[in-house]
Amino acid sequence: MSVLVSSSPFGMLDLDDARRWGYGWDPKKSMDWKPKDRVMTEEECGVVHGPGSGGAAAIHGRKVPENGCSGEADKQLISGVKDSLRMWSYVSGRQHSLTGTEPRDGRIRQAWDIWSQCVVDKGLGRYRNPDKAFEDKAWQRGRGGNTTRTERELATATADVECKRKHDTVRVWWEVRAEMQRADVERNKATYEAVRRDLDTVRANVRRALDE
């Protein structure tokens, strides 16, 4: 089993958490989602997902939709949407693409370099940017993704946050990222507006369903 663990958009920000938990978290707080009530029965799961996903074609004499109640609900919610794939993936795809261009921006590189040297000056390792510090394999993440919180990890996470604060790293990073996003929206305005219209359609469908 593999667990995907990621940091915030700008890495560690809370100094108290960094000092106490490093790049991990309180082990008493489970990161696994658990239902608040009982788990669905196999029969109920079949109704939700339908025979197309291995459920029964009929329950208590009533036909189950091919994609179950979940599929029927999805159809109702996206009724009238022009392009559901674009609606769900376009903005996140653009965000991922823009984030990949950040290392080419001189202002961000300078902010990272100053932050990195600050961490080194505290007697710790050199990292190209805060994400690389978070991802360091030396923190020995276990099956659940949590770290071992060694002295070096705690010191590095603490220095990470202290150096960001000292050199205003996040402000520079955030401002440049926001500038990139505004420019991208302007360049691709027609597509962003199309996505917005589809999202407005979904919201209207939700309101209509709740009123029924």
Secondary structure, DSSP 4 states (H G I P E B T S, - for coil): --------TTS---HHHHHHHTTS--TTS--S---SSPPPPHHHHHHHH-GGGT--SEETTEEPPTTHHHHHHHHHHTTT-S-HHHHHHHHHHHHHHHHHHGGG-HHHHHHHHHHHHHHHHTT----SSHHHHHH-GGG---TTS-----HHHHHHHHHHHHHHHHHTHHHHHHHHHHHHHHHHHHHTHHHHHHHHHHHHHHHHHHHHHHH-
